[in-house]
């Protein structure tokens, strides 16, 4: 359905749109690549129908969506596609390249709300205690895990952290997150002590004299990838005997859920996570309530 043709040339409207999106929203390369892929696939489809991005209609958009359903594409994938198309056609309208938005009457598919997998506080303790402080790599990982759980950072924010973003004295990190929004995130004494110990010894051993401003460098002295750190998390979870399904954001989810379990205000958690929309944070209240219900059932005399 979406195979490339030798005669196909990507519509020249796509790259200026992505440049505009990057300048206005500060989106990551990963997100921009997803937009590029969505628009290119739709453009190829239209090309085979003798149509184009500028001349397409609501009917063609609906036909394309129906074809995706036939080919088994997930609803989440189609929802992302629709987001890409909506932004693209708003851009074309603003540039006065089209007069009618073909996305105006297209409704997104209803998605089941997936609750993030939650680690218990006992699981977190086991995970964070697993790395060996005597090994430079594991000392780094231990400091990273402590900071991740103490601050709720995204993994991409953690691996990209530089020395000038961190203040051990004040116990905060300065993060520039999605959409170039800056926030100050505190971390506790335990994470601070672990990071300080790591900076005094293990970091120098990892760098081997190489100059770097990255707080948590790889063994080669470069910035670690998200994928590498994700593999490290899975290694420690396996060693600790943790059976819960893990994702790269598991500790971020645990951070939010455990804060709410202990009475934190939802809007405070929103600020710490860097969510622009409170509804994004509210999903953690469902996890927290589910955990509290389990505790009530297990320990209350009439549970």
C-alpha positions as CSV (number, residue, x, y, z in Angstrom):
1,X,0.0,0.0,0.0
2,X,2.7,2.4,0.9
3,X,5.6,1.1,-1.2
4,X,7.8,3.6,-2.9
5,X,7.7,4.2,-6.7
6,X,10.8,4.9,-8.7
7,X,9.0,7.9,-10.2
8,X,7.9,9.3,-6.9
9,X,9.4,12.6,-5.6
10,X,8.5,13.9,-2.1
11,X,6.3,17.0,-2.3
12,X,8.4,20.1,-1.8
13,X,5.9,21.5,0.7
14,X,6.8,19.0,3.4
15,X,10.3,20.3,4.3
16,X,9.4,24.0,4.7
17,X,6.5,22.9,6.9
18,X,8.9,20.9,9.1
19,X,11.3,23.8,9.3
20,X,8.5,26.1,10.3
21,X,7.3,23.6,12.9
22,X,10.8,23.2,14.4
23,X,11.2,27.0,14.6
24,X,7.8,27.6,16.2
25,X,7.5,24.6,18.5
26,X,11.1,23.5,19.2
27,X,10.1,19.8,18.5
28,X,12.7,17.1,18.7
29,X,14.4,15.5,15.6
30,X,12.5,12.2,16.5
31,X,9.1,14.0,16.4
32,X,9.9,15.8,13.2
33,X,11.0,12.6,11.6
34,X,7.6,11.0,12.6
35,X,5.8,14.0,10.9
36,X,8.0,13.6,7.8
37,X,7.2,9.9,7.6
38,X,3.5,10.4,8.0
39,X,3.2,13.1,5.4
40,X,5.5,11.3,2.9
41,X,3.4,8.1,3.2
42,X,0.2,10.0,2.6
43,X,1.7,11.9,-0.3
44,X,2.8,8.6,-1.9
45,X,-0.8,7.3,-1.6
46,X,-2.2,10.5,-3.2
47,X,0.4,10.4,-5.9
48,X,-0.9,6.9,-6.9
49,X,-4.5,8.2,-6.9
50,X,-3.5,11.0,-9.3
51,X,-3.9,13.6,-6.5
52,X,-1.6,15.7,-4.3
53,X,-1.3,17.2,-0.9
54,X,-2.6,20.5,-2.2
55,X,-5.6,19.1,-4.0
56,X,-6.7,16.3,-1.7
57,X,-10.2,16.1,-0.3
58,X,-11.9,14.9,2.9
59,X,-13.1,11.8,0.9
60,X,-9.5,10.9,0.0
61,X,-8.3,11.4,3.6
62,X,-11.2,9.0,4.8
63,X,-10.3,6.5,2.1
64,X,-6.7,6.5,3.2
65,X,-7.7,6.0,6.8
66,X,-10.0,3.1,5.8
67,X,-7.1,1.5,3.9
68,X,-4.9,1.7,7.0
69,X,-7.5,0.0,9.0
70,X,-7.7,-2.8,6.4
71,X,-3.9,-3.2,6.6
72,X,-4.0,-3.5,10.4
73,X,-2.4,-0.2,11.4
74,X,-2.9,0.5,15.1
75,X,-5.2,3.3,16.2
76,X,-2.4,5.1,17.9
77,X,-0.5,5.2,14.6
78,X,-3.5,6.6,12.8
79,X,-4.0,9.2,15.6
80,X,-0.5,10.4,15.2
81,X,-1.0,10.5,11.4
82,X,-4.1,12.7,11.9
83,X,-2.1,15.0,14.2
84,X,0.5,15.4,11.5
85,X,-2.0,16.1,8.8
86,X,-4.0,18.6,10.9
87,X,-0.9,20.7,11.6
88,X,0.2,20.4,8.0
89,X,-3.1,21.7,6.6
90,X,-3.3,24.5,9.2
91,X,0.1,25.5,7.9
92,X,-1.1,25.5,4.3
93,X,-4.2,27.5,5.3
94,X,-2.0,30.1,7.1
95,X,0.2,30.4,4.0
96,X,-2.9,30.7,1.9
97,X,-1.9,27.8,-0.3
98,X,-5.3,26.2,0.2
99,X,-8.8,27.6,0.8
100,X,-10.5,24.6,2.4
101,X,-9.0,22.4,5.1
102,X,-9.6,18.7,4.2
103,X,-9.1,17.8,7.9
104,X,-11.9,20.0,9.2
105,X,-14.5,17.3,9.6
106,X,-12.2,14.3,10.3
107,X,-12.4,13.0,13.8
108,X,-9.6,11.1,15.5
109,X,-10.0,7.5,16.4
110,X,-11.1,6.9,20.1
111,X,-8.1,5.5,21.9
112,X,-8.2,3.3,25.0
113,X,-6.5,5.1,27.9
114,X,-3.5,3.0,28.8
115,X,-2.3,3.3,32.3
116,X,1.5,3.3,32.8
117,X,3.0,0.3,34.4
118,X,3.7,1.1,38.0
119,X,6.6,0.0,40.2
120,X,5.9,-0.4,43.9
121,X,8.1,1.6,46.3
122,X,9.7,-1.7,47.3
123,X,10.5,-2.5,43.6
124,X,12.1,0.9,43.2
125,X,14.3,0.4,46.3
126,X,15.5,-2.9,44.9
127,X,16.2,-1.5,41.5
128,X,18.1,1.5,42.8
129,X,20.1,-0.6,45.2
130,X,21.3,-3.1,42.5
131,X,24.2,-1.2,40.8
132,X,27.5,-1.6,42.5
133,X,29.1,1.6,43.6
134,X,32.6,0.1,43.3
135,X,32.3,-0.2,39.5
136,X,32.6,3.2,37.7
137,X,29.9,2.3,35.1
138,X,27.5,1.0,37.7
139,X,28.2,4.0,40.0
140,X,27.2,6.2,37.1
141,X,24.0,4.1,36.6
142,X,23.2,4.2,40.3
143,X,23.4,8.0,40.3
144,X,21.3,8.2,37.2
145,X,18.6,5.9,38.6
146,X,18.5,7.9,41.8
147,X,18.2,11.2,40.0
148,X,15.6,9.8,37.6
149,X,13.3,8.6,40.4
150,X,14.0,11.7,42.5
151,X,13.1,14.2,39.8
152,X,10.8,12.5,37.3
153,X,13.0,13.6,34.3
154,X,12.5,12.1,30.9
155,X,15.3,9.7,29.9
156,X,16.2,12.0,27.0
157,X,16.6,14.9,29.5
158,X,18.7,12.7,31.9
159,X,21.2,11.5,29.3
160,X,21.6,15.0,27.9
161,X,22.2,16.6,31.3
162,X,25.2,18.9,31.4
163,X,27.2,20.2,34.4
164,X,25.9,23.7,34.1
165,X,22.3,22.5,34.4
166,X,22.9,21.0,37.9
167,X,23.3,22.6,41.2
168,X,24.3,20.2,44.0
169,X,24.2,23.0,46.6
170,X,20.7,24.0,45.8
171,X,19.6,20.4,44.9
172,X,18.0,21.3,41.6
173,X,18.5,20.7,37.9
174,X,17.5,23.2,35.2
175,X,15.7,21.4,32.3
176,X,14.8,22.7,28.8
177,X,12.0,20.2,27.9
178,X,9.5,19.8,25.1
179,X,8.7,23.0,23.2
180,X,11.9,24.6,24.6
181,X,10.1,25.2,28.0
182,X,12.4,25.6,30.9
183,X,11.7,24.3,34.4
184,X,13.7,23.9,37.7
185,X,13.3,20.4,39.2
186,X,14.4,19.6,42.7
187,X,16.0,16.3,43.8
188,X,16.4,15.0,47.3
189,X,19.4,14.5,49.6
190,X,19.8,10.8,48.8
191,X,20.1,11.5,45.0
192,X,22.3,14.5,45.7
193,X,24.7,12.4,47.8
194,X,24.8,9.6,45.2
195,X,25.6,12.1,42.4
196,X,28.2,13.9,44.5
197,X,30.0,10.6,45.2
198,X,29.8,9.7,41.5
199,X,31.2,13.1,40.4
200,X,34.2,12.8,42.8
201,X,35.5,9.5,41.4
202,X,33.6,7.4,38.9
203,X,33.0,10.2,36.3
204,X,36.8,10.9,36.1
205,X,37.5,7.2,35.5
206,X,34.9,7.0,32.7
207,X,36.2,10.2,31.0
208,X,39.9,9.1,31.2
209,X,41.1,12.6,30.9
210,X,38.7,13.6,28.1
211,X,37.0,17.0,28.5
212,X,33.2,16.8,28.6
213,X,30.4,18.8,30.2
214,X,28.0,15.8,30.1
215,X,27.1,14.7,33.6
216,X,26.7,11.0,32.8
217,X,29.1,10.1,29.9
218,X,29.3,6.7,28.3
219,X,32.4,4.6,28.6
220,X,33.8,6.4,25.5
221,X,33.3,9.8,27.1
222,X,30.4,10.8,24.9
223,X,26.8,11.4,25.7
224,X,24.9,8.2,26.3
225,X,22.0,7.3,24.1
226,X,18.5,6.7,25.5
227,X,18.6,3.2,24.2
228,X,21.8,2.4,26.1
229,X,20.4,3.6,29.3
230,X,17.2,1.7,28.7
231,X,19.3,-1.5,28.3
232,X,21.0,-0.7,31.6
233,X,17.7,-0.3,33.4
234,X,16.5,-3.7,32.1
235,X,19.8,-5.3,33.3
236,X,19.3,-4.1,36.8
237,X,15.7,-5.0,36.9
238,X,16.5,-8.5,35.8
239,X,19.2,-8.8,38.5
240,X,16.8,-7.5,41.1
241,X,14.2,-10.0,40.1
242,X,11.6,-7.3,39.2
243,X,8.8,-8.9,37.2
244,X,6.8,-5.7,36.3
245,X,7.0,-4.8,32.6
246,X,9.4,-1.8,32.3
247,X,9.5,1.0,29.8
248,X,12.0,3.8,29.4
249,X,9.7,6.0,31.5
250,X,9.0,3.5,34.3
251,X,10.8,5.5,36.9
252,X,9.2,8.8,35.7
253,X,5.8,7.1,36.1
254,X,6.8,5.8,39.6
255,X,8.0,9.3,40.6
256,X,4.6,10.8,39.7
257,X,2.5,8.0,41.1
258,X,4.4,7.8,44.5
259,X,4.2,11.6,44.9
260,X,0.4,11.4,44.5
261,X,0.2,8.4,46.8
262,X,1.9,10.5,49.5
263,X,-0.5,13.4,49.1
264,X,1.3,15.7,46.5
265,X,-0.9,18.2,44.7
266,X,-1.6,17.3,41.1
267,X,-0.6,20.7,39.8
268,X,2.8,20.5,41.6
269,X,3.4,17.1,39.9
270,X,2.4,18.7,36.6
271,X,5.1,21.4,37.0
272,X,7.7,18.9,38.0
273,X,7.0,16.6,35.0
274,X,6.9,19.5,32.6
275,X,3.4,18.8,31.3
276,X,1.8,21.7,29.6
277,X,-1.7,20.2,30.0
278,X,-3.0,19.0,33.3
279,X,-5.0,16.2,31.7
280,X,-1.7,14.6,30.7
281,X,-0.7,14.4,34.4
282,X,-4.2,13.2,35.5
283,X,-3.5,9.7,34.2
284,X,-1.2,9.2,37.2
285,X,-4.1,9.8,39.6
286,X,-5.7,6.6,38.2
287,X,-2.6,4.6,38.9
288,X,-2.4,6.1,42.4
289,X,-6.0,5.4,43.2
290,X,-5.6,1.8,41.9
291,X,-2.6,1.3,44.2
292,X,-4.5,2.8,47.2
293,X,-7.5,0.6,46.5
294,X,-5.2,-2.5,46.6
295,X,-3.7,-1.4,49.9
296,X,-7.1,-0.8,51.3
297,X,-8.3,-4.2,50.2
298,X,-5.2,-5.9,51.6
299,X,-5.0,-4.2,55.0
300,X,-8.4,-2.7,56.0
301,X,-10.4,-5.0,58.3
302,X,-13.4,-4.6,56.0
303,X,-11.4,-4.3,52.8
